[in-house]
Amino acid sequence: MSELAAPDDLLDERSLSKLKWRCRRGLLENDLFIERFFQRHEAGLTVRQAQGLNTLMDLSDNDLLDLLLRRRQPEGELATADLNEVLHMLRT
């Protein structure tokens, strides 16, 4: 993700590859959500969406799974429109 990229620019191939590597998780359940997400959305991912996904990847596996399964909703710094958009994309 180049510093010059606008938030709504599509993610370039190199940045997409790095993002996929970053999204590898220890829990199979999380990996299944993420794998399906990339199958559906990788061609149209924007820089902004990648930033939201990176924020989610900072969470522990259990916290991420709780969000994916709707056991809890994003709070505090996580409660942003960008992150909620990516979370919705992961869930559907």
C-alpha positions as CSV (number, residue, x, y, z in Angstrom):
1,M,0.0,0.0,0.0
2,S,1.8,3.0,-1.3
3,E,1.7,6.2,0.8
4,L,0.6,7.9,-2.4
5,A,-2.4,5.6,-2.9
6,A,-5.8,7.1,-2.3
7,P,-8.2,5.3,0.1
8,D,-10.5,4.2,-2.7
9,D,-7.7,3.0,-5.1
10,L,-7.7,-0.7,-5.8
11,L,-5.0,-2.6,-4.0
12,D,-2.0,-3.5,-6.1
13,E,-0.9,-7.0,-6.6
14,R,2.1,-6.8,-4.2
15,S,0.0,-5.2,-1.5
16,L,-2.7,-7.9,-1.9
17,S,-0.1,-10.6,-1.6
18,K,1.3,-9.1,1.6
19,L,-2.3,-8.7,3.0
20,K,-3.1,-12.3,2.3
21,W,0.1,-13.4,4.1
22,R,-0.8,-11.1,7.0
23,C,-4.3,-12.7,7.2
24,R,-3.1,-16.2,8.0
25,R,-4.5,-17.2,11.3
26,G,-4.1,-19.9,13.9
27,L,-7.8,-20.8,14.1
28,L,-9.2,-22.7,11.2
29,E,-12.6,-21.0,11.7
30,N,-11.0,-17.6,11.1
31,D,-9.1,-18.9,8.1
32,L,-12.4,-20.2,6.6
33,F,-14.0,-16.7,6.8
34,I,-10.9,-15.1,5.4
35,E,-10.5,-17.5,2.6
36,R,-14.1,-17.0,1.5
37,F,-13.6,-13.2,1.8
38,F,-10.6,-13.3,-0.6
39,Q,-12.4,-15.6,-3.1
40,R,-15.3,-13.1,-3.3
41,H,-13.6,-9.7,-2.9
42,E,-9.8,-9.8,-3.7
43,A,-10.2,-8.3,-7.2
44,G,-12.0,-5.2,-5.9
45,L,-10.3,-4.6,-2.6
46,T,-9.4,-1.0,-2.0
47,V,-6.6,0.5,0.1
48,R,-9.2,1.6,2.7
49,Q,-10.6,-1.9,3.0
50,A,-7.2,-3.4,3.3
51,Q,-6.5,-1.0,6.2
52,G,-9.7,-2.1,7.9
53,L,-8.7,-5.7,7.4
54,N,-5.2,-5.1,8.8
55,T,-6.8,-3.6,11.9
56,L,-8.9,-6.7,12.4
57,M,-5.7,-8.8,12.0
58,D,-4.2,-7.0,15.0
59,L,-6.8,-8.8,17.2
60,S,-6.3,-12.1,18.8
61,D,-7.8,-15.1,17.1
62,N,-10.5,-15.5,19.7
63,D,-11.5,-11.8,19.6
64,L,-11.6,-11.9,15.8
65,L,-13.8,-15.0,15.9
66,D,-16.2,-13.3,18.3
67,L,-16.6,-10.4,15.9
68,L,-17.0,-12.7,12.9
69,L,-19.7,-14.8,14.7
70,R,-21.5,-11.7,16.0
71,R,-20.8,-12.6,19.6
72,R,-19.8,-9.0,20.0
73,Q,-19.6,-5.8,18.0
74,P,-16.7,-3.5,17.4
75,E,-16.2,-1.0,20.2
76,G,-13.9,1.9,20.8
77,E,-11.2,2.4,18.2
78,L,-12.6,-0.6,16.2
79,A,-16.0,1.1,15.8
80,T,-15.2,2.8,12.5
81,A,-17.2,2.7,9.2
82,D,-14.3,1.3,7.3
83,L,-13.8,-1.6,9.8
84,N,-17.5,-2.3,9.9
85,E,-17.6,-2.5,6.1
86,V,-14.8,-5.1,6.0
87,L,-16.4,-7.0,8.9
88,H,-19.7,-7.1,7.0
89,M,-17.8,-8.3,3.9
90,L,-16.2,-11.1,6.0
91,R,-19.5,-12.2,7.5
92,T,-21.5,-12.5,4.3
